[in-house]
Amino acid sequence: MATTVTTSTSWFSRLGSSVKNVFIGFFLIIGSAILLFWNEGRAVATHQSLKEGASLVVSVSSEAKDPANNGKLIHFTGLASTPSVLMDIDFGVGGSALKLHRLVEVYQWEEDSDSKTTEKLGGGTDTTTTYTYKQDWSGDIIDSSRFQEAETHQNPTSKKYEDKEWLAQNVSVGAYTLSQDLIKSLEGYQLLTLTQEMLNTLPYAKQQELELAGNIIYSRTPDVSMPEIGNTRIHYEIIAPQMLSVIAKQSADSLVPYMTKNGRTINMIELGDHTAREMFEGAIAGNRTMTWILRGLGIILMYVGFTMIFGVLPVMASVVPFFGRIIGAGISMVSFGLTLIVGSITIAVAWFAYRPLYGILLLSVAAAG
């Protein structure tokens, strides 16, 4: 069932809000410029360190340590083994693993809103908002106190069980023992198959509270296909002992991060059998992707900042709604153009410190803009 609420905002209230947004816009532009500048330095430094590592790495056998490689950046592959048995004692779930992850979801109310704003002669607005509610599973607790209909749509305020991750101790690949930092950074979780025998190890009273359906543990209800608000469901992910590829610094009997000339560290681990070249190429590609993601974020924040700074103009003109819409469209175009120019200049200035030739080319583009 939907609820519709209509609110009216006067021209003076809109003008006051737009003036406040001017200051927020300035902070967004400054923050985005800092982000763009920092990202370029980060990208270049990371690229240089990976290139340095790729030129120095030595591929070795994991079966025996060679003292001659002490202090060097080494690469090896091999089958991981550990005496650890990772176990979630709350549910009797676990086994031999490098990592075990418990994910907990709670059945809750979710609020969706759809708003439509119409401008009135004189600069005021009427906003009609329709609120709809549905029930679904969520890994985060949804704050229902902020709902429009909070009294009739109440969610629990906490989880009965929290998400949790377990890491194996004393993991080795041949003669090498892997650090906890390496194990923690390992990616590639797979869904863990659950069995009734696991739950049967729990006390009888707790077994009666739970129900296993597929690979998910549910808090018992008359029908798991019809859960109630507050019900819990849990599933697990696991990384089993398997073939690993590692790049790190050999330091006596340990593996530690390798420090490059520019102060960056190299400490890499992947599932499967990969050459050193494949691992470095993957890391370089990942750095390139992250660079573009952060560039995009910086550009978006800068555009929003400019639109907030100039947003006071269409509000002032909205005494006649038609004029306000025309100026609003023009503001979007101007903000986009300024974002390209200022963003390009910011990146170009950063490139002067790291990539001088590219900096000159980008400044030329900004000047043309």
C-alpha positions in Angstrom: 0.0 0.0 0.0 1.3 3.4 -1.0 1.3 6.7 0.9 1.3 10.0 -0.9 2.5 13.3 0.8 2.5 16.7 -0.8 4.8 19.5 0.6 5.0 23.1 -0.5 8.2 25.2 -0.5 8.2 29.0 -0.8 10.5 30.9 -3.2 12.4 32.4 -0.2 13.0 29.0 1.3 14.3 27.7 -2.0 16.6 30.7 -2.4 18.0 30.3 1.1 18.8 26.6 0.4 20.5 27.5 -2.9 22.7 30.1 -1.1 23.8 27.5 1.4 24.6 25.1 -1.5 27.0 27.7 -2.9 29.4 27.1 0.0 29.0 23.3 -0.3 29.7 23.6 -4.0 33.0 25.4 -3.3 34.1 22.7 -0.9 33.2 20.0 -3.5 35.3 21.6 -6.2 38.3 22.0 -3.9 37.9 18.4 -2.7 37.5 17.0 -6.2 40.6 18.9 -7.4 42.6 17.5 -4.5 41.3 14.0 -5.3 42.2 14.3 -9.0 45.7 15.6 -8.2 46.4 12.9 -5.6 45.1 10.2 -7.9 47.5 11.0 -10.7 50.5 10.9 -8.3 49.2 7.6 -6.9 48.7 6.1 -10.3 52.2 7.0 -11.5 53.9 5.9 -8.3 52.1 2.6 -8.3 52.9 2.0 -12.0 56.6 2.8 -11.5 56.8 0.4 -8.5 55.1 -2.4 -10.4 57.4 -1.9 -13.4 60.4 -1.9 -11.0 59.1 -5.1 -9.4 58.6 -6.8 -12.7 62.2 -6.1 -13.7 63.6 -7.5 -10.5 61.4 -10.4 -9.5 63.0 -13.9 -9.4 60.9 -17.0 -9.9 62.0 -19.8 -7.5 60.8 -23.2 -6.5 58.6 -23.4 -3.5 60.1 -26.7 -2.4 63.2 -25.2 -0.8 64.5 -21.8 0.2 67.7 -20.5 -1.4 69.7 -18.3 1.0 71.1 -16.5 -2.0 67.6 -15.0 -2.6 67.5 -13.4 0.8 66.4 -9.8 0.4 65.2 -10.3 -3.1 61.7 -10.1 -4.6 60.7 -13.6 -5.4 57.8 -15.4 -7.1 56.7 -19.0 -6.6 53.7 -21.2 -7.0 52.6 -24.3 -5.1 49.8 -26.0 -3.2 48.8 -24.3 0.0 48.5 -26.4 3.2 47.5 -25.6 6.8 46.9 -27.5 10.0 44.1 -25.0 10.9 40.5 -26.1 10.9 38.3 -23.0 10.7 35.1 -23.4 12.6 32.1 -21.2 13.4 31.1 -22.7 16.7 27.8 -20.8 16.7 26.5 -23.1 13.9 29.0 -26.0 13.7 30.0 -24.9 10.2 33.6 -25.1 9.0 36.5 -27.3 7.8 40.0 -27.2 6.4 40.2 -23.7 4.8 42.4 -20.7 4.2 39.5 -18.3 4.8 35.9 -18.7 6.0 33.3 -16.0 5.8 29.9 -15.8 7.5 27.3 -13.5 5.9 24.2 -12.7 7.8 21.0 -11.1 6.4 17.9 -10.0 8.2 14.4 -9.8 6.7 13.3 -6.2 6.9 11.1 -3.4 5.6 12.5 -1.3 2.7 11.1 2.1 1.8 11.0 3.4 -1.7 10.0 7.0 -2.6 9.1 8.6 -5.9 8.9 12.4 -6.0 7.5 14.8 -8.6 8.0 18.6 -8.2 6.0 21.3 -10.0 6.9 24.9 -10.0 4.3 27.6 -9.4 4.2 31.2 -10.5 6.0 33.2 -7.9 8.9 30.7 -7.5 7.4 28.3 -5.0 7.1 24.5 -5.6 4.8 21.7 -4.7 6.5 18.3 -4.3 4.4 15.1 -4.3 6.1 12.1 -2.9 4.7 8.6 -3.0 6.2 6.1 -0.4 5.9 2.4 -1.0 7.1 -0.5 1.2 8.3 -4.0 0.6 9.9 -6.7 2.6 13.3 -8.2 1.6 16.5 -9.6 2.9 19.4 -7.2 3.7 22.9 -7.6 5.0 22.7 -4.2 6.7 20.2 -3.0 9.4 17.8 -0.5 7.8 16.9 2.4 10.1 13.1 2.3 10.0 12.8 5.3 12.4 13.3 7.5 9.3 10.5 6.0 7.4 7.4 8.1 6.5 5.3 5.4 8.2 7.7 4.4 10.9 5.2 3.1 13.4 3.7 0.5 11.1 7.0 -0.5 9.5 9.5 -1.3 12.2 12.8 -3.1 11.7 15.0 -4.7 14.3 17.8 -2.4 15.5 20.6 -5.0 15.4 21.6 -8.4 14.0 21.4 -11.4 16.3 24.7 -12.6 14.6 27.2 -10.4 12.9 29.2 -11.0 9.7 32.5 -12.6 10.6 35.7 -13.8 8.8 38.2 -16.4 10.0 41.8 -16.7 8.7 43.9 -19.9 8.8 47.1 -19.8 10.8 50.5 -21.4 9.7 49.6 -21.5 6.0 52.6 -22.7 4.0 53.4 -23.3 0.3 56.2 -25.7 0.2 59.0 -24.3 2.3 57.5 -20.9 2.6 55.1 -19.8 5.4 52.6 -17.1 4.3 52.0 -14.0 6.5 48.6 -13.2 7.8 48.6 -10.0 5.6 48.9 -12.2 2.5 46.1 -14.5 3.6 43.9 -11.6 4.4 44.3 -10.1 1.0 43.5 -13.4 -0.8 40.4 -13.1 -2.9 38.2 -15.7 -4.6 35.6 -16.9 -2.1 33.3 -19.8 -3.1 29.9 -20.7 -1.7 30.3 -23.4 1.1 28.0 -26.4 0.8 26.2 -26.9 4.1 24.9 -30.2 5.5 22.4 -31.1 8.1 25.2 -33.0 9.9 26.9 -29.7 10.6 23.8 -28.4 12.4 23.3 -31.7 14.2 26.5 -31.0 16.2 24.7 -28.1 17.9 22.7 -28.4 21.2 19.2 -29.8 20.6 17.5 -26.5 21.7 19.4 -24.5 19.2 18.8 -27.0 16.4 15.1 -26.4 16.9 15.6 -22.7 16.2 17.2 -23.3 12.8 16.3 -24.8 9.5 18.6 -25.6 6.6 17.3 -25.0 3.1 19.8 -25.4 0.2 23.0 -23.8 1.4 21.3 -21.3 3.7 20.6 -21.5 7.4 17.2 -19.9 8.4 15.8 -19.0 11.7 12.9 -21.4 11.9 9.5 -20.2 10.6 6.4 -22.2 9.6 7.6 -21.8 6.0 11.0 -20.5 4.9 9.4 -19.2 1.7 7.3 -16.9 3.8 9.7 -15.2 6.3 8.7 -12.7 8.9 10.3 -9.3 9.8 13.3 -9.9 11.9 14.1 -13.4 10.7 17.7 -14.2 10.0 19.4 -16.2 7.2 23.1 -17.1 7.0 25.3 -18.5 4.3 29.1 -19.1 4.2 31.9 -18.6 1.7 35.2 -20.4 1.8 38.6 -20.4 0.2 39.9 -24.0 0.4 43.6 -25.0 0.4 44.6 -25.0 -3.3 47.3 -23.8 -5.7 48.6 -20.3 -5.0 50.9 -17.8 -6.7 52.9 -15.5 -4.5 55.2 -12.5 -5.0 57.0 -11.1 -1.9 60.4 -10.4 -0.4 62.3 -13.3 1.0 63.6 -12.2 4.4 65.4 -15.0 6.2 62.7 -17.4 7.1 59.8 -15.0 6.4 58.0 -13.4 3.5 57.5 -9.6 3.9 56.4 -6.8 1.6 59.1 -5.6 -0.9 59.9 -1.9 -0.7 60.5 -0.2 -4.1 62.6 2.9 -4.7 59.6 5.2 -4.5 58.5 3.8 -1.1 55.6 1.6 -2.5 55.4 -2.0 -1.4 54.8 -5.1 -3.4 53.1 -8.1 -1.6 50.9 -10.1 -4.0 49.0 -13.4 -3.8 46.5 -15.0 -6.2 44.6 -18.2 -6.5 45.9 -20.6 -9.2 49.2 -21.1 -11.1 50.3 -17.8 -12.5 53.6 -16.6 -13.8 55.3 -13.5 -12.4 54.6 -11.7 -15.7 50.9 -12.5 -15.5 50.6 -11.3 -12.0 52.3 -8.0 -12.7 50.3 -7.4 -15.8 47.2 -8.0 -13.9 48.3 -5.6 -11.2 49.1 -2.9 -13.7 45.7 -3.3 -15.4 44.0 -3.1 -12.0 45.9 0.1 -11.2 44.8 1.6 -14.6 41.2 0.7 -13.8 41.3 2.3 -10.4 42.9 5.4 -11.9 39.9 5.9 -14.2 37.4 5.1 -11.5 38.9 7.8 -9.3 39.1 10.2 -12.2 35.4 9.7 -12.9 34.5 10.3 -9.3 36.6 13.5 -9.2 34.9 14.8 -12.4 31.4 14.0 -11.1 32.1 15.7 -7.8 33.5 18.8 -9.6 30.4 19.0 -11.9 28.1 18.7 -8.9 30.0 21.5 -7.2 29.7 23.9 -10.1 26.0 23.2 -10.5 25.5 23.9 -6.8 27.4 27.2 -7.0 25.4 28.4 -10.0 22.1 26.8 -8.7 21.1 30.1 -7.1 20.5 31.7 -10.6 17.7 29.4 -11.8 16.0 29.7 -8.4 16.1 33.5 -8.7 14.6 33.4 -12.2 12.0 30.8 -11.2 9.5 33.5 -10.2 8.5 32.8 -13.8 9.0 29.0 -14.1 9.7 29.1 -17.8 12.7 31.4 -17.3 14.0 29.3 -14.4 14.0 26.1 -16.6 15.9 27.9 -19.4 18.5 29.2 -17.1 18.8 25.8 -15.4 19.5 24.1 -18.7 22.2 26.8 -19.4 23.7 26.3 -16.0 24.1 22.5 -16.7 26.0 23.2 -19.9 28.2 25.9 -18.3 29.0 23.6 -15.4 29.9 20.7 -17.7 32.2 23.0 -19.7 33.9 24.4 -16.6 34.3 20.9 -15.2 36.2 19.8 -18.3 38.4 22.8 -18.2 39.2 22.9 -14.5 39.4 19.1 -14.3 41.8 19.0 -17.2 44.0 21.8 -15.8 44.1 20.0 -12.4 45.2 16.7 -14.0 47.7 18.5 -16.3 49.3 20.3 -13.3 49.7 16.9 -11.6 51.1 15.4 -14.8 53.8 18.2 -15.0 55.2 16.7 -11.9 54.9 13.1 -13.1 54.4 13.1 -16.9 55.6 16.4 -18.3 54.8 15.7 -22.0 51.3 14.5 -21.2 50.8 17.6 -19.0 51.6 20.0 -21.9 49.2 18.2 -24.2 46.4 18.2 -21.7 46.9 21.9 -20.9 46.5 22.6 -24.6 43.1 20.8 -24.5 42.1 22.9 -21.5 43.2 26.1 -23.2 41.1 25.1 -26.3 38.2 24.6 -23.9 
